[in-house]
Amino acid sequence: MKLKNVLIAVNDMDRAIRFYKEIFGLQVILDQDGNVIMSEGLVLQDAKIWKKFLNKDLIPKHNMTELYFEETDIEGFVKRLEESDFEIEYVNELMTHSWNQQVVRFYDPDGNLIEVGTPVK
């Protein structure tokens, strides 16, 4: 068995696509009416469709999952994040773990938790 994709629910598809393109450099691979597959295996699902599938309320900032990205130029990434026109809500600003990995955690515009860290050596 192979994990193919990770799906996150988004309220505003255009904003989410722009966020993941501008901040992470991801590209749209396939756009199918409320279901967008992006590069690196990320799938954006319209929250209304996802809620209908689940028949449950969606809970932003639920802190039970995290998208993890690695970036060698973490200071440059944080600068790009801060200079973007997106309102960024940090969980923690750039910090260094005891094992010398630098990380920053924040929510995307729909409340999905994201961590960006330097590669662990």
C-alpha positions as CSV (number, residue, x, y, z in Angstrom):
1,M,0.0,0.0,0.0
2,K,1.2,3.5,-0.7
3,L,0.0,6.9,0.7
4,K,-0.9,9.0,-2.3
5,N,-2.2,12.3,-1.0
6,V,-3.1,14.4,2.0
7,L,-6.4,16.2,1.8
8,I,-7.3,19.4,3.7
9,A,-10.6,21.2,3.7
10,V,-10.6,24.9,2.6
11,N,-13.3,27.5,2.6
12,D,-12.1,29.6,-0.2
13,M,-10.5,27.5,-3.0
14,D,-9.0,30.5,-4.9
15,R,-7.4,31.9,-1.8
16,A,-6.0,28.5,-0.8
17,I,-4.6,27.8,-4.2
18,R,-2.9,31.2,-4.2
19,F,-1.6,30.7,-0.6
20,Y,0.0,27.3,-1.4
21,K,1.4,28.6,-4.8
22,E,2.9,31.9,-3.4
23,I,4.1,30.6,0.0
24,F,5.3,27.1,-0.9
25,G,5.6,27.1,-4.7
26,L,3.1,24.3,-5.2
27,Q,1.4,24.0,-8.6
28,V,-2.1,22.9,-9.5
29,I,-2.0,19.5,-11.2
30,L,-5.7,18.8,-11.5
31,D,-8.8,21.0,-10.7
32,Q,-12.0,19.0,-10.5
33,D,-14.9,21.2,-9.3
34,G,-14.1,21.7,-5.6
35,N,-11.3,19.1,-5.5
36,V,-7.8,20.4,-6.4
37,I,-4.7,18.2,-6.5
38,M,-1.5,20.2,-6.1
39,S,2.1,19.2,-6.5
40,E,3.8,17.4,-3.6
41,G,0.6,15.4,-2.9
42,L,-1.5,18.1,-1.3
43,V,-5.2,18.0,-2.1
44,L,-7.5,20.9,-1.4
45,Q,-11.2,20.0,-0.9
46,D,-14.0,22.6,-0.8
47,A,-15.1,22.6,2.8
48,K,-18.8,22.5,1.8
49,I,-18.2,19.2,-0.1
50,W,-16.1,17.7,2.7
51,K,-18.7,18.6,5.3
52,K,-21.4,16.9,3.2
53,F,-19.3,13.8,2.8
54,L,-18.6,13.6,6.6
55,N,-22.0,14.8,7.7
56,K,-20.2,16.6,10.6
57,D,-19.1,20.1,11.4
58,L,-15.5,21.0,10.4
59,I,-13.3,22.4,13.1
60,P,-10.5,24.8,12.1
61,K,-7.4,24.9,14.2
62,H,-8.2,21.5,15.6
63,N,-4.4,20.9,16.1
64,M,-4.7,17.1,15.4
65,T,-2.9,17.2,12.1
66,E,0.0,19.1,10.6
67,L,1.4,19.7,7.2
68,Y,5.2,19.5,7.4
69,F,7.5,21.1,4.9
70,E,11.3,21.3,5.0
71,E,13.3,24.4,3.9
72,T,17.0,24.9,4.0
73,D,16.7,28.8,3.9
74,I,14.3,29.1,6.8
75,E,15.0,32.8,7.4
76,G,14.2,33.5,3.8
77,F,11.0,31.5,4.0
78,V,9.9,33.4,7.2
79,K,10.7,36.7,5.4
80,R,8.5,35.6,2.4
81,L,5.8,34.6,4.8
82,E,5.9,38.0,6.6
83,E,6.0,39.9,3.4
84,S,3.0,38.1,1.9
85,D,-0.4,39.7,1.9
86,F,-1.8,36.8,3.9
87,E,-2.6,37.4,7.6
88,I,-0.4,34.8,9.3
89,E,-1.4,33.4,12.7
90,Y,1.7,31.9,14.3
91,V,1.6,29.0,16.7
92,N,5.3,29.6,17.3
93,E,7.6,32.0,15.5
94,L,10.9,30.8,14.3
95,M,12.6,28.8,17.1
96,T,15.4,26.2,17.4
97,H,14.7,22.8,19.0
98,S,17.3,21.2,21.3
99,W,18.4,19.0,18.3
100,N,19.3,22.2,16.4
101,Q,16.4,22.1,13.9
102,Q,14.8,25.5,13.3
103,V,11.0,25.5,12.9
104,V,8.1,27.8,12.5
105,R,4.5,26.8,12.9
106,F,1.4,28.7,11.8
107,Y,-2.1,28.2,10.4
108,D,-3.0,28.5,6.7
109,P,-6.0,30.8,6.0
110,D,-8.4,28.0,6.7
111,G,-6.9,26.9,10.1
112,N,-4.9,24.0,8.9
113,L,-1.7,23.7,11.0
114,I,1.6,24.0,9.1
115,E,5.2,23.4,10.3
116,V,8.2,24.4,8.2
117,G,11.6,23.2,9.5
118,T,15.1,22.9,8.4
119,P,16.2,19.4,7.4
120,V,17.3,17.3,10.3
121,K,21.0,16.2,9.9
